[in-house]
Amino acid sequence: MVFGFFWIVSFLIACNEFVVIVSAITWYFSDKTIEDDDGIPGDSDVKYGFWWSVRYHMGSLAFGSFILAVVWIIRIIFEYIGEKMIEATGNNGCTRCMISCIHCCLDCFDRFIRYINRNAYIYMALSGESFCSSALNSFILILKNSAKFAFVEGIADVFMFLAKFFISIATTSLSWLFMGLMADVESPFLPLFVVFLLSYMIASIFIAIFDVSANTILQCYLMDKEIAAQQGLSDPDHIPPTMTNFFKHPAV
């Protein structure tokens, strides 16, 4: 039942990511020459993400989430065994060092699986292939364009950190202002610290959409370029002008 709980949680996370991915894909391949009411060219259809995840890719999403749930269970089991080993050896320094190294390796493996799953979901939505073939093809695509992926990931990480930090600071400042107006608090540091943590966590959830969308649009761009090259075209029609100018930078 514990494993089933982790599998369900992982599956819901995968479905959430897939909906965001499909939304970004439908925007990328939409007609951007027509201005919408919001002034932003292009349309993004969220409903397709829900429909595709249920109709075409539920098994692939379940399989990817199953792999991630297995990794989570392994980490939990290792945490339990590691604590028992430390207690049995009398808090030995060498044992603690070994346990910390293994924990670091498992954490890196967890991040690697998350990254592979996300890019596999993106390739699934683009090509309609199964999870395994999508994971392999997306990994090859990342290796072939490692500089572009590294550059976009770096820009996204900086933007996400600044956005989360600014949201947390702004929320904490407003809480301090309202706290002073509405109540007389002797020491506001603890409640403000709690507000900062909660606002940072909530901001991380919402800002993560930007990270998924950036990876999705990058894969759309690279696959669009490859298809255009096979057809003998210089540039596809779907690429936004700002993105074309962005990738003219010599570093990418």
Salt bridges, closest charged atoms under 4 A:
GLU17 OE2 - ARG118 NE 3.87
ASP45 OD1 - LYS47 NZ 3.69
GLU79 OE2 - HIS103 NE2 2.76
ASP107 OD1 - ARG75 NH2 3.44
ASP107 OD2 - ARG111 NE 3.04
ASP110 OD2 - ARG75 NH1 2.87
ASP110 OD1 - ARG114 NE 3.51
ASP211 OD2 - ARG118 NH1 2.83
GLU226 OE2 - LYS144 NZ 3.24
ASP235 OD1 - LYS225 NZ 2.83
